[in-house]
Amino acid sequence: MFQPEREALPLPQLRALQLAQLQVMVARQYERVPAYRAKFDALGVRPDDLQTLDDLARFPLTRKSDLRENYPLGLLATDRDQLRRIHASSGTTGKPTVVAYDANDLNVFSDVVARSLYAAGGRPGMTFHNAYGYGLFTGGLGTHGGAERLGMCTVPISGGGTEKQVQLIQDLEPQIIACTPSYALVLAEALGRCGMRPEDISLQYAVLGAEPWSNKTRTEVEARLGVKATNIYGLSEIIGPGVSNEDVSEQRGSYLWEDHFYPEILDPDTGEVLPDGEWGVLVLSSMTRTALPVLRYWTGDITRLLPAQNGTGRTMRRMDQIRGRSDDLIILRGVNVYPTQLEAVLLGMGQASPHYHVILTRTGIMDDLTLQIEALSESAALRQEIERQIKAQVGVTVRCELHVPGSLPRSEGGKLRRVTDLRGDR
Ligand code: DLL
């Protein structure tokens, strides 16, 4: 373990720590963040109503819309001059969700990522090939800080530029790589094309996340790269990568760093808190963050909580692989896309009906998005213009397909499923 005094904290002490930290957090939010105070008041709760962990269920949830409504920094709980970094993730309206870190938050970030990378097999002295994107996305800089804290030598290659990645893997001989699972497959294929067999590749460990993936992908990555692959989970609103990570000796469920992030599982329809072991939406409170702490953040990710396994000595609970999302966020080659973003572009152009459908497919190892629309006039130029606008405004390459008006699925009273995912078990 990287921090055994925290990771193996006896459960009664861990629960007491969580309660104490949550009490400080809600008091601070009530005092410093008008939007939280308004939410507390609307529900008739006060910070001192939090006497046990079960009382948390009475407190308000935070949703992505709260961050959007308070764009860019309306939920800050600290003074602006205390900030040391900004990250952002794409939102539904074109405006990103902005998250902010002070010095304490960056310290927490590095610690939880260092723990994660240690659990994944990383050790001081190793070389770490970091192919998560650097920039506003939390993946690159987030894992970078943790790798340095752990004492690894980081190669900040960022995403893309596959040929260069292959070259540097051959030349610098890293032991550990971090990237999205889909990109790990792309790299494996490219290394194979250079005549590298798995046993020739220096890599021993892969830390994969930022998008849903399955054990089938794990088996493929492991076989092709000659590594042991673990799952890293996280989200910008809570911190970035490093909310949880599997232990490489088990590869079964990701240890959730519960001394910083308090997890709950809620029924997606009723909002009721569910017991451990049941599937529902993961809700997280970033207890130890100080710049922009979020209380009971509705991640939208469907998972379940599992007890720690005995082998590693950790006491913290694990979370299962993300089974899907309660909303309709699409993660296409690592880029977050909401159908509503496509809709906004489409409708903004005024030449298609509001009825559209998204089909996700997989050719080889790449995900593809086909946007089916009902065009008011049949023209190849329109199709190309929509594809161009979506690339420019949303940042993803899609294929647009024109259909005659009236032919695409309509709502039958309940929710209309805008997305058909034909990618199967990955
Ligand atoms: O994706 C942070 C991250 C970077 C995690 C690098 C892991 C590695 P966001 O861009 O805010 O942050 O996207 C967060 O991505 O709510 C999940 O839906 C999805 N996600 C992240 N990790 C996993 C994972 C980063 N291991 C959203 N499995 C989350 C499945 C994941 N989905």
Residues whose N, C-alpha, C, O or C-beta is under 5 A from the ligand:
A	BS01	DLL	S89 T138 G139 L208 G209 A210 E211 P212 W213 N231 I232 Y233 G234 L235 S236 E237 G240 P241 T299 D301 I322
